[in-house]
Amino acid sequence: MEGWISPRLGVRFELGEDGLEIYRPDGEKFLSYAELEEQRALARQRLQQADQRAQQADQRAQQADQRAQQEAQRAEQEAQRAEQAEQKSDRLAAKLRELNIDPDSI
């Protein structure tokens, strides 16, 4: 069978160091079961790593979103405090005017 090529399938059979090796019509060697299992295991490992990275990225995005919401809340609170201070200032100015004191001249 050394170097024999199947006329129907176009595959080539060679005797190698590890036994019979079979090559596809394009010249690429068919992988053994062990080689296929190794590739599957590597693919699973890569998939798990990619999944972990995606989960970590999702967690970071959620944390960033929470920080943005907290900042928005702080900004809203600051705006409310500024509005309250403005209202208090207006009330005090109105009281001074009632007492015939110009608050702008003080």
Secondary structure, DSSP 8 states (H G I E B T S, - for coil): -TTEE-TTT--EEEEETTEEEEE-TTS-B---HHHHHHHHHHHHHHHHHHHHHHHHHHHHHHHHHHHHHHHHHHHHHHHHHHHHHHHHHHHHHHHHHHTT--GGG-
